[in-house]
Amino acid sequence: MNVIKKDRAFLRKRVIVLVMVLLFMMGVVVIRYGWLQLVKGSELAERMRFQVGHDYSVQSPRGAIIDRNGRELAVSTMTKSLFVDPNHVEDAAQLAKDLAPLVGKTEQEILNDIAVGGGFSWIKRRLEQSEYEAIRALIREKGYAVCLGFRDEAKRYYPNDVLAANVLGFVGTDDKGLDGIEQALDKYIKGEVTEQFIYADTQERPILESIFTPRGYQGDRCKTIQLTIDSAIQFIVEQELDRAMAENDPVSVSCIVMDPKTGEVLAMASRPSYNPNRFLDYDSELWKNRAVSYIYEPGSTFKAVVAGALLQEGIVAPNQTFVDPGHVTFSGKTIQNWTGDSFGTVTFADVVKQSLNTGFAIFGYDLGAENLVSYAKLFGFGEPTGIELPGEEAGILYTPDEMVDSDIATMSIGQSIAVTPLQLITAFCAIANDGILLRPHIVKMIKNANGTTYSETHPEEIRRTIDSATDKTLVGLLEQVVATGGGRKASVRGYRVAGKTGTAQKVNEDGFGYTEGKYIASFCGFAPVEDPQIALLVMIDEPYGTSIYGGQIAAPVASRIFSQIFRYMRIEPSDVPLGVDVDELDATIGEGDASIHSTQAPQEVKPAEPAPEPPKENLAPESARVPNFYGKSIREAARLANEAGVSFTAEGSGFAVSQSIGAGEVVDKGTAVKVQFKP
């Protein structure tokens, strides 16, 4: 019995000891757990994040830019960017040697990237697919997964290359718009960057991805920008500007096409230009949009505004006669006609039609400085138009109190004032729009990611410039300029076109005086006169050769653009056309657009020599040059193809909107060109 009691007492002691040991161990665990959680918790969590966790930036693609018909002008695609973890590079020299030929960098450049140190450094961003595949193969082959990795980034792509480049602009490596619409509307287009923390292995592959790691592109709240630009009209314009560059060898050419009833810009282009996909390959001067940032003296094109002011103030009437003296002097400055001769007794309609400097100088002087500047402001000169593009200039306009007699006279012929091409065509749009000035715009709509409308731009009336009756009279005078005056080469058979040509001397770089032998030739007008749907400006800066007048070289460009747009837009011919047969025009027509004045005694000015014929093209007998099918009907396209020696496959019906081989390319005879037609 005593033995049993002793055994029970011993067992009880052992249980108590065991329980105490267990309680002690549990206490230690609890204390240790509390220590790790409460005291060391933050430090340990950070150590874990450093060892197996990664901060991962997820970027959504940049919003698209499309034209008025939904055609893509700028899009974003997701691509891979290569980075290195310098802390895990074992042999930097070998890594640089292996990577250099794959990423298009020198070994030293890669060594410099590695030398940055830390845990992250870019090697190359936005890789091409071929580069990505080659680098992946290298990583697998050489075991570089411990130090090399990829991150997803959006890459901007312009599917039409140079088309509308100066309007669209481009995007830098940080997804920031640096010019054009990309810059102006960057806050709407820019993709979102979402920071995420993920647990990943050494190759940054997420651990337990399906449960704990949110992957993919979050947000996508960037917006789509729809422009008023029509890609087809833009293509027509740029093709003709390329031709003008080849024919006249100028410093540059620019063109704007607008809808005068809405203020919408249908096309805007300059040459030379650049490819925004490779913008760093071009001089930064080519990035500028000359249509809004270039200021120049408009010359005789500005006389349309002066004529409107003279008619509105009742200073002249269309049939009022005027004895042209051939030259006039104001404050010691002599202004003469482009011939240096007197035109005798003429009407004001003749003064406009022949662009007589003497008549505009005399009548402009009667108008006075106050009225002259006031009407210039009414038509929008002297201040930015407010279009949705960066870099717009305001131009230069006199203060009436500062003007002397010669300033009034020279401004009346389009000198002593500086404008932008956009300001000038906006003023002509007002003339075409019954005298009402509208604000030009190039953004039609901004759309949310789900397709709903975020904002929409509507025509904005600024003010009336001249009365409706006065405007109709002015339009009639401008129509005569194209029908029988100095702008005849801008006419289109069967259509009523109104406009004004101009040839202005270029101001010296120091701002004083004019540069000998340097001119800006231009034409600005609209059509059809009875229902204006197209306003057009062509500006040719410093044409080379003897043909320097706007009526000689700018007007024909406008005529070709007008005719193609009429076909594309299916604008019917005028019922009572006043245009002339362009094919019968003399080569010297258009000299009467010059706003050239001299401080010397007037001298006889000989007519310019006819423009030389372009050299005949010598193609190999088995070669053919692909014609431009754009805007042609199927029947017209068939005729052109037959004449050129190529065949074509028609897709669709209506008028040609695209072709598989670019116009002007030399191909083997009989080569088939696919041409797409749309109603």
C-alpha positions in Angstrom: 0.0 0.0 0.0 2.9 2.3 0.9 4.5 1.4 -2.4 1.4 2.3 -4.3 1.2 5.6 -2.5 4.9 6.3 -3.2 4.3 5.5 -6.9 1.4 7.8 -7.1 3.3 10.6 -5.4 6.2 10.1 -7.8 3.9 10.1 -10.8 2.2 13.2 -9.6 5.6 15.0 -9.2 6.6 13.9 -12.7 3.3 15.2 -14.1 3.7 18.5 -12.3 7.3 18.8 -13.5 6.2 17.9 -17.1 3.3 20.4 -16.9 5.7 23.1 -15.6 8.2 22.3 -18.3 5.4 22.5 -20.9 4.1 25.7 -19.4 7.6 27.1 -19.4 8.2 26.1 -23.0 4.9 27.6 -24.0 5.8 30.8 -22.1 9.1 30.9 -24.0 7.2 30.4 -27.3 4.7 33.1 -26.4 7.3 35.5 -25.3 9.4 34.8 -28.4 6.4 35.1 -30.6 5.5 38.4 -28.9 9.1 39.6 -29.3 9.1 38.7 -33.0 5.7 40.1 -33.7 5.6 43.2 -31.5 9.2 44.2 -31.2 10.9 42.8 -34.3 7.9 42.5 -36.5 8.5 45.5 -38.8 12.2 44.7 -39.2 11.6 41.1 -40.1 8.8 41.9 -42.5 11.1 44.4 -44.3 13.8 41.7 -44.4 11.4 39.3 -46.0 10.2 41.9 -48.5 13.8 42.4 -49.5 14.6 38.7 -49.8 11.6 37.4 -51.7 9.4 40.4 -52.5 9.5 42.9 -55.4 7.9 46.3 -56.0 6.4 45.9 -59.5 5.3 48.8 -61.6 2.3 48.0 -63.9 1.7 50.4 -66.7 -1.4 50.6 -68.8 -1.1 51.5 -72.5 -1.3 55.1 -73.6 -4.6 56.2 -75.1 -5.0 56.1 -78.9 -5.2 59.0 -81.2 -7.6 58.5 -84.2 -8.8 60.6 -87.1 -12.3 61.8 -87.6 -13.3 58.5 -89.2 -11.7 56.3 -86.5 -8.5 55.5 -88.4 -5.6 55.0 -86.0 -2.9 57.7 -86.0 -1.1 56.7 -82.8 -1.4 53.6 -80.7 0.4 51.9 -77.9 1.5 48.3 -77.6 2.9 46.5 -74.6 6.6 45.6 -74.9 9.4 44.3 -72.7 12.2 46.4 -71.2 15.5 44.9 -70.0 17.0 45.7 -66.6 20.0 44.4 -64.7 20.5 43.8 -60.9 24.1 45.0 -60.5 24.3 43.3 -57.1 24.1 39.9 -58.7 26.4 40.4 -61.7 29.4 38.0 -61.3 31.3 38.9 -64.5 30.3 42.3 -65.8 32.7 42.3 -68.7 31.4 39.0 -70.1 27.8 40.1 -69.5 28.4 43.3 -71.5 30.1 41.3 -74.3 27.2 39.0 -74.6 24.5 41.7 -74.5 26.1 44.4 -76.6 25.2 42.9 -80.1 21.7 42.1 -79.0 20.6 45.5 -77.7 22.5 47.7 -80.1 24.8 49.3 -77.4 28.5 49.2 -76.9 30.1 47.1 -74.2 31.3 50.2 -72.4 27.7 51.6 -72.3 26.5 48.4 -70.7 29.3 48.4 -68.2 28.3 52.0 -67.3 24.7 50.8 -66.7 26.0 48.0 -64.4 28.3 50.4 -62.6 25.3 52.4 -61.4 25.1 49.8 -58.6 22.1 49.1 -56.3 19.5 46.5 -57.2 18.2 48.0 -60.5 19.4 49.6 -63.6 17.9 49.8 -67.1 19.9 48.2 -70.0 17.4 49.0 -72.8 13.8 50.0 -72.7 11.0 49.0 -75.1 12.7 46.1 -76.9 11.7 44.9 -80.3 10.2 41.4 -80.3 13.3 40.0 -82.0 15.5 41.6 -79.4 13.4 40.2 -76.6 13.5 36.7 -78.0 17.3 36.8 -78.5 17.9 38.0 -74.9 15.6 35.4 -73.4 17.6 32.7 -75.3 20.8 34.2 -73.9 19.4 34.2 -70.3 18.5 30.5 -70.6 21.9 29.6 -72.2 24.2 31.5 -69.8 22.1 31.4 -66.6 21.8 35.2 -66.4 18.4 35.0 -64.7 19.9 36.0 -61.4 20.9 39.4 -62.7 18.8 40.1 -65.8 15.0 40.6 -66.0 12.2 42.1 -68.0 9.5 44.6 -67.2 6.4 45.4 -69.2 6.2 48.9 -70.7 4.0 50.6 -73.2 5.6 51.5 -76.5 4.1 54.3 -78.7 3.7 53.4 -82.4 2.6 55.6 -85.3 1.3 53.2 -88.0 1.4 55.8 -90.8 5.0 56.9 -90.1 5.3 60.6 -91.3 1.6 61.2 -91.9 0.5 64.1 -89.6 3.8 63.9 -87.7 3.9 67.6 -86.9 0.4 67.4 -85.5 0.7 64.2 -83.5 4.2 64.9 -82.0 5.9 62.0 -80.1 6.4 60.4 -76.7 9.6 60.2 -74.6 10.9 57.1 -72.8 9.0 58.0 -69.7 5.6 57.9 -71.5 5.5 61.7 -71.5 4.2 63.6 -74.6 7.0 65.9 -75.9 5.3 67.6 -78.8 2.1 68.0 -80.7 -1.2 66.5 -79.5 0.9 64.0 -77.5 2.1 66.9 -75.4 -1.0 69.2 -75.4 -3.3 66.4 -74.2 -0.8 64.3 -72.3 -2.9 64.4 -69.1 -5.7 62.6 -71.0 -3.7 60.2 -73.1 -1.0 59.2 -70.6 -1.2 55.6 -69.4 -1.5 54.8 -65.7 1.3 53.3 -63.6 0.1 51.1 -60.7 2.7 50.1 -58.1 2.2 46.5 -56.8 4.2 44.4 -54.4 4.6 40.7 -55.3 6.4 37.7 -53.9 8.5 36.2 -56.6 11.4 33.8 -57.2 14.8 34.8 -58.4 13.5 35.2 -61.9 10.7 37.5 -60.8 8.1 34.9 -61.4 5.2 35.5 -59.0 4.7 32.9 -56.2 1.1 31.8 -55.6 0.1 34.1 -58.4 -3.5 32.9 -58.7 -4.3 33.6 -55.1 -2.2 36.4 -53.7 -0.7 38.4 -56.5 -2.9 40.7 -58.6 -1.3 40.8 -62.1 -2.3 42.4 -65.3 -2.9 46.0 -66.2 -5.0 47.9 -63.7 -7.1 51.0 -64.5 -6.9 51.6 -68.2 -8.6 54.9 -67.7 -6.6 56.7 -70.3 -8.7 58.3 -73.0 -8.9 58.2 -76.8 -8.4 61.4 -78.7 -10.4 61.8 -81.9 -9.0 64.5 -84.1 -10.8 66.5 -86.8 -8.1 65.4 -89.2 -9.2 63.3 -92.1 -6.4 60.8 -93.0 -7.4 60.7 -96.6 -7.2 64.5 -97.0 -4.0 64.6 -95.0 -2.5 62.1 -97.4 -3.5 64.1 -100.4 -1.9 67.2 -98.9 1.3 65.6 -97.9 1.7 64.0 -101.3 1.3 67.3 -103.0 3.7 69.0 -100.6 6.3 66.3 -101.5 5.8 67.2 -105.1 6.1 70.9 -104.4 9.4 70.3 -102.6 10.7 68.4 -105.6 9.6 71.0 -108.1 10.6 74.2 -106.3 13.4 73.1 -104.0 12.3 75.5 -101.2 13.4 75.7 -97.6 9.9 74.4 -96.6 6.3 74.1 -97.6 3.2 74.1 -95.4 -0.5 73.6 -96.0 -3.7 73.7 -93.9 -7.1 72.5 -94.9 -10.1 73.6 -92.9 -13.9 73.4 -92.9 -14.9 77.1 -92.9 -18.3 76.4 -91.5 -17.1 74.6 -88.3 -13.5 75.7 -87.8 -12.3 72.0 -88.0 -8.8 71.4 -89.3 -9.1 68.6 -91.9 -5.4 68.5 -92.7 -2.2 70.2 -91.5 1.2 69.4 -92.8 4.7 70.7 -93.4 7.7 69.6 -95.4 10.4 68.7 -94.6 9.0 66.5 -91.7 10.1 63.5 -89.7 9.0 60.0 -88.6 7.8 60.1 -85.0 8.7 56.5 -84.6 12.3 57.5 -84.9 12.2 61.2 -83.9 15.7 61.2 -82.4 17.1 60.5 -85.9 16.0 63.9 -87.1 17.0 67.5 -86.4 14.8 69.1 -83.7 13.9 71.9 -86.1 11.9 69.4 -88.1 9.7 68.6 -85.1 8.2 72.1 -85.2 4.7 72.6 -86.5 5.2 75.5 -88.8 1.5 75.9 -89.3 1.2 77.4 -85.8 4.7 78.4 -84.8 6.1 80.1 -87.9 5.4 83.8 -88.3 6.0 85.7 -91.6 4.8 88.7 -93.5 1.8 87.4 -95.5 2.1 89.7 -98.5 -0.8 90.1 -100.9 -2.9 87.4 -99.2 -3.5 89.9 -96.4 -5.1 92.3 -99.0 -8.3 90.2 -98.7 -8.7 91.5 -95.1 -7.8 95.0 -96.2 -10.3 94.9 -99.0 -13.0 93.7 -96.6 -12.2 96.7 -94.3 -12.3 99.2 -97.2 -15.7 97.9 -98.4 -17.1 97.8 -94.9 -16.1 101.4 -94.2 -17.4 102.6 -97.5 -14.1 103.9 -98.6 -14.4 102.1 -101.9 -17.0 100.3 -104.1 -16.2 97.4 -106.5 -16.8 99.6 -109.6 -15.2 102.7 -108.2 -12.5 103.9 -110.7 -9.0 104.8 -109.7 -6.1 106.2 -111.7 -3.1 104.0 -111.0 0.1 106.1 -110.8 2.4 103.0 -110.9 4.2 104.0 -107.8 3.5 106.1 -104.6 5.7 107.4 -101.8 4.9 107.6 -98.1 7.4 109.0 -95.6 10.2 108.5 -98.1 9.3 104.9 -98.9 8.3 104.2 -102.5 5.7 101.5 -103.2 5.3 100.2 -106.7 3.3 97.6 -108.6 4.8 94.3 -109.5 5.5 95.5 -113.0 6.8 99.0 -112.0 4.2 100.4 -114.4 0.9 102.2 -114.2 -2.2 100.3 -115.0 -4.1 103.5 -115.9 -7.7 103.9 -115.0 -9.0 100.8 -113.2 -11.8 99.9 -110.9 -11.3 98.7 -107.3 -12.3 95.2 -108.6 -9.3 95.4 -110.9 -7.1 96.6 -108.0 -8.0 93.4 -106.1 -7.8 91.2 -109.2 -4.4 92.5 -110.3 -3.2 92.9 -106.7 -2.1 96.5 -107.3 0.1 97.7 -104.5 -0.5 101.4 -105.3 -4.2 101.1 -105.0 -4.1 99.2 -101.7 -1.5 101.6 -100.3 -3.5 104.7 -101.2 -6.9 103.3 -100.0 -5.3 101.8 -97.0 -3.9 105.1 -96.0 -7.4 106.6 -96.3 -8.6 103.8 -94.0 -6.1 104.9 -91.4 -4.0 103.2 -88.8 -6.8 102.8 -86.2 -9.2 101.1 -88.5 -6.5 99.0 -90.2 -5.3 97.5 -87.0 -8.8 97.2 -85.6 -9.9 95.1 -88.6 -6.8 93.0 -88.4 -7.7 92.2 -84.8 -11.3 91.5 -85.8 -10.1 88.9 -88.2 -8.0 87.3 -85.5 -4.5 88.6 -86.1 -2.2 89.6 -83.2 -3.3 86.9 -80.8 -3.1 83.1 -80.7 -6.2 81.3 -82.1 -6.3 79.0 -79.1 -6.1 75.8 -81.1 -5.3 72.6 -79.1 -1.6 72.5 -80.2 1.5 73.6 -78.3 3.9 76.3 -79.5 1.4 78.6 -81.2 2.7 82.1 -81.9 0.6 85.3 -81.6 2.1 87.1 -84.6 3.2 90.8 -84.6 0.8 93.7 -85.0 1.4 97.4 -84.9 0.0 99.7 -82.2 -1.8 102.4 -84.1 -0.1 105.2 -82.2 3.3 103.9 -83.3 2.5 103.9 -87.0 3.7 106.5 -89.5 2.4 107.0 -93.0 4.7 104.4 -94.5 3.7 101.8 -91.9 0.0 102.2 -92.9 0.8 101.9 -96.6 3.1 98.8 -96.2 0.7 97.1 -93.8 -2.1 97.6 -96.4 -0.1 95.5 -98.9 0.7 92.7 -96.4 4.0 93.9 -95.0 4.9 95.4 -91.6 2.6 92.6 -90.0 3.6 89.1 -89.1 1.1 86.2 -89.0 1.0 82.5 -88.6 -0.4 80.3 -91.4 -3.2 79.2 -89.1 -4.2 82.8 -88.4 -4.3 83.6 -92.1 -6.5 80.6 -93.1 -8.8 81.3 -90.1 -9.3 84.8 -91.4 -10.2 83.4 -94.9 -12.6 80.9 -93.2 -14.4 83.9 -91.7 -14.7 85.4 -95.3 -16.1 82.1 -96.5 -18.4 81.8 -93.5 -20.5 85.0 -94.2 -18.1 87.2 -92.2 -18.3 85.2 -89.0 -15.0 84.2 -87.3 -14.8 80.8 -85.7 -12.2 79.4 -83.4 -10.2 76.7 -85.2 -9.9 73.4 -83.5 -8.2 70.1 -84.2 -9.7 67.9 -81.4 -13.1 66.6 -82.3 -13.8 64.5 -79.2 -12.2 62.9 -76.2 -13.5 59.4 -75.4 -13.4 57.4 -72.2 -11.9 53.9 -72.1 -15.4 52.4 -72.2 -16.3 54.3 -75.4 -18.5 57.0 -73.8 -17.9 60.7 -74.6 -15.7 62.6 -72.1 -15.9 65.9 -74.0 -16.8 67.1 -77.5 -15.7 70.2 -79.3 -18.4 72.2 -81.0 -18.1 75.2 -83.4 -17.3 78.3 -81.4 -18.3 81.6 -82.9 -15.9 84.4 -81.8 -17.4 87.5 -83.5 -18.6 89.0 -86.8 -15.8 90.6 -88.8 -17.8 92.4 -91.6 -21.5 92.6 -92.5 -23.0 89.8 -94.5 -23.6 92.0 -97.5 -20.1 93.3 -97.5 -18.8 89.8 -97.2 -20.7 88.6 -100.2 -19.2 91.5 -102.2 -15.7 90.6 -101.0 -16.2 86.9 -101.9 -17.2 88.0 -105.4 -13.9 90.0 -105.8 -11.9 87.1 -104.5 -13.6 84.8 -107.0 -12.6 87.1 -109.8 -9.0 86.8 -108.6 -9.1 83.1 -109.3 -11.4 83.2 -112.4 -9.6 86.0 -114.4 -6.9 87.5 -112.1 -3.5 86.6 -110.7 -4.8 83.4 -109.0 -6.0 81.6 -112.2 -3.7 78.7 -111.6 -5.6 77.8 -108.5 -8.8 77.3 -110.4 -10.4 73.9 -110.9 -12.4 73.2 -114.0 -16.1 73.1 -113.3 -15.9 74.7 -109.8 -16.1 78.2 -108.4 -13.0 79.0 -106.3 -12.2 82.2 -104.5 -8.9 83.2 -103.1 -5.8 85.4 -103.1 -2.2 84.8 -104.0 0.8 86.4 -102.3 4.5 86.8 -102.8 6.3 88.5 -99.8 9.9 89.4 -99.3 11.5 87.7 -96.3 12.6 89.9 -93.4 16.2 89.8 -92.5 17.1 87.7 -89.4 17.9 90.9 -87.5 14.4 92.1 -88.1 15.4 95.1 -90.2 14.9 95.3 -94.0 14.4 92.4 -96.4 16.7 89.7 -97.7 17.5 90.1 -101.4 16.2 87.2 -103.5 14.3 85.4 -100.7 10.5 85.2 -100.9 7.5 83.4 -99.5 4.9 82.4 -102.1 1.4 81.5 -101.0 -2.2 81.0 -101.9 -5.2 81.1 -99.6 -8.7 80.5 -100.7 -11.9 78.4 -100.4 -14.5 76.5 -102.5 -17.0 76.0 -103.8 -18.0 79.7 -103.6 -21.8 79.0 -103.6 -21.4 76.6 -100.6 -17.8 76.8 -99.1 -16.8 73.4 -97.7 -13.0 73.6 -98.1 -10.6 76.4 -97.1 -7.0 75.9 -98.1 -3.7 77.6 -97.5 -0.4 76.7 -99.3 2.8 78.4 -98.3 6.2 77.9 -100.1 9.2 79.3 -98.2 12.2 80.4 -100.3 11.5 78.7 -103.6 14.5 78.2 -105.8 14.8 79.4 -109.3 13.0 82.1 -111.4 9.5 81.1 -110.5 8.9 82.7 -107.1 5.4 84.1 -107.3 2.4 82.6 -105.4 0.4 82.6 -108.6 3.0 80.6 -110.3 3.9 77.9 -107.8 1.5 78.0 -104.8 -1.7 78.3 -106.8 -1.1 75.1 -108.9 -0.5 73.1 -105.7 -3.8 74.5 -104.3 -5.6 73.5 -107.5 -4.4 69.9 -107.4 -5.3 69.6 -103.7 -8.7 71.2 -104.3 -9.5 68.9 -107.2 -8.6 65.7 -105.3 -10.5 66.7 -102.2 -13.6 67.5 -104.4 -13.5 64.0 -105.7 -12.8 62.4 -102.3 -15.7 64.4 -100.7 -17.9 63.9 -103.7 -18.5 67.6 -104.0 -20.6 68.3 -107.1 -19.4 70.8 -109.7 -20.8 74.3 -109.6 -23.9 75.1 -111.6 -22.4 78.3 -113.0 -18.6 77.8 -112.8 -16.5 80.9 -113.3 -13.2 79.0 -113.3 -11.0 78.9 -116.4 -9.3 76.0 -118.2 -6.1 75.5 -116.2 -4.5 73.6 -119.1 -4.6 76.8 -121.3 -2.9 79.1 -118.8 0.3 80.9 -119.7 3.3 80.0 -117.6 3.8 83.6 -116.4 0.3 84.0 -114.9 0.3 85.0 -111.3 2.9 87.6 -111.1 0.4 90.2 -110.0 0.4 88.9 -106.5 3.6 90.5 -105.3 3.6 92.8 -102.4 7.2 93.9 -103.0 8.0 97.5 -102.4 11.2 99.5 -102.8 12.8 102.5 -101.2 14.5 103.3 -104.5 13.1 105.0 -107.5 10.8 102.6 -109.4 12.4 100.6 -112.2 11.0 98.4 -114.9 10.4 94.9 -113.7 10.6 92.3 -116.4 8.2 89.4 -116.2 9.6 86.2 -114.8 10.7 83.5 -117.2 8.3 80.6 -117.6 9.0 77.8 -115.2 11.2 75.1 -116.8 9.6 71.9 -117.7 10.5 69.0 -115.4 13.0 66.7 -117.0 11.7 63.6 -118.8 11.9 60.5 -116.7 14.0 57.7 -118.2 12.8 54.3 -116.9 14.1 51.0 -118.0 11.8 49.4 -120.7 10.8 46.7 -118.2 10.0 49.1 -115.4 7.0 51.2 -114.6 6.2 53.9 -112.0 3.1 53.3 -109.9 0.5 56.1 -110.4 -1.4 57.8 -107.6 -4.9 56.1 -107.5 -6.1 58.1 -104.5 -9.6 59.6 -105.0 -10.0 58.0 -108.5 -13.0 55.9 -109.6 -12.4 52.3 -110.7 -12.6 53.4 -114.3 -10.1 56.2 -113.8 -7.8 53.9 -111.9 -7.9 51.3 -114.7 -7.0 54.0 -117.2 -4.0 55.2 -115.1 -2.8 51.6 -114.5 -3.0 50.8 -118.2 -1.1 54.0 -119.1 1.6 53.3 -116.5 2.0 49.7 -117.4 0.9 48.1 -114.2 -2.2 46.1 -113.3 -4.4 46.5 -110.3 -6.9 44.6 -108.3 -10.0 46.6 -107.2 -11.4 45.9 -103.7 -14.8 47.5 -102.9 -16.5 50.3 -104.9 -16.6 54.0 -105.0 -13.3 56.0 -104.9 -9.8 54.8 -104.1 -8.7 55.3 -100.5 -5.5 53.2 -100.3 -3.1 51.3 -102.5 -0.7 48.4 -101.7 2.3 50.0 -103.4 3.0 53.7 -102.9 2.5 56.2 -105.6 5.7 57.0 -107.5 7.5 53.7 -106.7 9.3 52.0 -109.6 8.2 48.4 -110.1 8.4 45.8 -112.8 5.9 46.2 -115.6 2.7 44.2 -115.0 3.1 44.3 -111.2 -0.3 44.1 -109.6 -1.3 46.9 -107.2 -4.2 46.3 -104.8 -6.4 49.3 -104.6 -9.2 49.7 -102.1 -12.3 51.6 -103.0 -14.9 53.0 -100.7 -18.2 55.0 -101.3 
